[in-house]
């Protein structure tokens, strides 16, 4: 609980640095925050060589990845604006995952191949989360550019809209590639992807994969952008959230099972 609490404090310091325009405080606080968050995650996810990942653990891991990616891509992404969205959620997710839950239901994952599959799945979710937040900034920026009032200072600090959309599609291509790898490892390493506890997750994951494929093809072939691209992005991300977190919630909280 202590590393998670300290990570929340560090995330808040980084957020304050972002709001006040102090890049050094943002970066220093962010680096300390993700390191402390990682320490908390190790304690939450691993026990006796097993990978134990529940709904809240997965959320914490996804937002930790989004925070790390925000820091790593600071030259290419609007780090100040993304920080205001990612860091508070990452800090709260770290606290939620570290909160005492009592005995954990079900069995952990010990097979390294399945750990790779789960790791790729969560990594894809983290990338899509960052892309979804980037798409929100694009939507707000696009609306502000067509509005009658002057945009807030935070929006005026963003790169040009065309650069923001290019960064969005770059993130979507990378996330779709990782999701493709996750689905491929699932086909290879999971005994039965259409088993009772996996069928909904599998079908929704494939649906999300297809939605993002259509978006990327439409952008490449027909130049989809603006509201059309944003609607496809949010649809694909919503389906992905249902695939992973929705199915895990039903299995763990309603059926009392725990799976990766």
N, C-alpha and C positions, 0 to 999 in steps of 0.2 A: 504493500500500500504506500510505503514511503517514496519509492522511485516514481510511482504514478502521480503522487501529490506534488512532488518536486517538478515533474515534467509539466504539470498544469501551470505551476507558477512560472516556469521558464517560457512556456507558450504565451502566457499573459505579458511577460516582459517583452518578448519578440513582437507581439501584437501592438503593444504600446509604442515600441520603436517604429513600427510600420506607420501607425497613425500620426506620429510626430515627424515622420520623414527622416528618421535616423537609421540609415541602412546598416551601419556597423552594429547597432543594438539589435536590429532585426535579425541579422545573420548570426551573431553570437548567441542570442537567446534561442534562436531556432535550432542551432546545432546542439546546444546543451539540451534542449527540450527533446529532440528526436533520440539522442543518446540515452537519456533517462527513460523515455518511453520504450525504447528497445529493451532496456534492462527489465522493465516491468513486464514486457511481453514475453521474454524468455521464461520468467517465473510463472506466467499464466498459461503458456502453451505447451511446455515440455515437462514431463514427469516420468522418470525411470525409462528414458528412451522412447517414450510414446508421445505422439502429437495429439493434444487435446484441444480442439478448437470448436467452441460453441458460437452462438449467434453474437453475443457481446464481444467475445474474443475476436471474431472475424471483423466486426465493425472497428474495433480498436486497431487491428492490423491494417485494415484498408485505409483508415485515416492517417495512420503512421506513415504508410507508403506515400500517400498523397502529400504529406508534409515534407518527406524526404525529397520527393520528386520536385516539389516547388522550390526547395533550396538548391537542388542540383541544376535546375533549368532556369536559374535566375536571369541569365543573359537573354533567354528567348521567351520567357513568360512574364506577364505583369505581376511580379512577385508581391508588391505591396497590396494590391487588391485581392489576390488569391490568398495571401496570408490572413486577411480579415475574415475570410470564409473558412479556410482549412484549419488554422491553428486552434481556434476555440473548440471546434468539433473534435479535433484530435485530442486535446486536453481532457475534454469531458468523456470521450470514449476510453481513454486510459484509466480514468477514475472508475468508470462503470465496470470495466473488465477486471480491475483489481479488487473490487468490492467483494467481501466474503460471500460466497454462494452456497457453502455447505458441500455435501457430497455431490460429485459430478456423475451424471447418468451415462450409461452405455460404456463403450470401449473406445480406447484411443487407437491411433494408427501407428503401427510399428513397421510396416513395409515401406522401404525407401522409395520404391517406384510410385506408390500411392501418395507419399509425402510430396514427391515432385509434382504430381497431378494437382494436389490441393494447393501447393505453393504457387503454381502457375495460375490456377483459378483465382486465387486471392489477389495475385499480382495484377491480373487483368482487371479485376474489380477496382483496384486502386487506381490504375491508369484511366479507366472509364470515369471514375469519380472525379479525378482531376479534369478530365475533358468536359464533364458535365458542368463543373464549376466555371471553367473557361467559357462554356457556351452561355452561361447566365450573364457573364460579363459582356459577351458579345451582344446579347439581347438588350441589356440595359444601355450599352453604348450606342447601339443602333437606334433605340428609341430616343435617346437623348439628342442624337444628331438630327432627328426629325422633329424635335420638340421646339416649342417657342421660347423656352427659358434657357438660361445658361446652365450647363451641366455642373455638378459639384466638382470640387477640386480633385477628388480622387479619380473621377472619370476623365477629367482633363489631363491627368498624368498618364493615362493609358496610351499604348502605341496606337498608330492608325488602325482603323477598322479592318482594312485589308490584311495587315500584319496579324491582327488578333485572329482573324478567320484562318489564316495560313497556319498559325500555331495550333488552332483547334483541330484542323484536319491532320496535322502532323501527329498530334496526340492520339487521334482516333485511329490512324493507320497503325501506330505502334500498339495500341490497346487491342485492336482487332487481330493483329498478328499473334499477340500473346494468348488471346482467347482461343484462337485457332490451335495453337500448340497445346493449350489445356484440354480442349476437346479431343485432340489427337491422342494425347497420353491417356485420356479417359477410355478411349476405344481400345487402346493397346493393353492397359494395365488393370482396368476395372473389369471384374468377372462378368457382370451383367448390368449394363447401364440402365436397363429398363426393369430392374428389380423394383419391388413395391416402394422401397424408401428412396429410390433414385429417379423414378420415371418422370415425375413432375419437374425436377431439377434439370434433367436431361432435355426434355422437350422445350422448356422455357429457355435454357441456355442456347440451344440450336436456333430457336426463334430469334433471340437477341442477336446472335451471330449473323443470321440472315438479314435482319433489319439493318445492321451496321454495314453489311456487305452492299446492300442496295443503296444506302446513303453514299458510300465511298464510290460505287460505280456511277451513281447519278451525278456526283460532283465531278468525276473524271470525264464522263461522257457528255453530260448536258450542262455542266457548270453550276449545279445546284449550290446555292448559298442563301444567306439571309434567313427569312422565316422558314422556308422549306427545309433547309439543312438543320435548323434548330429543332423543328418539330420531329424530324427523324431521329435526331440525337437524343432528345428527351424520351421518345417512345422506346428506343432501344435500351436506354439506361433503366427505364422503369421496368421493362421486362427482365433485364439482368438482375435487378434488385429482387424481384419476385422469385427468380430462379434460385438465387443463392440464399438470401436472408429470409424470404417468405417460406421456402421449403424447410429451412433449418428451424424456423420458429415453430412450424407445425409439428415437426418431428420431435424437437426437444421439449418444448413447453406443453404441447397438447398430447403427444404420444409418449413422452418420457424416454426418447432414444437420443443418442449422441453419435453423430457421424462427422467425418471431415467434409 
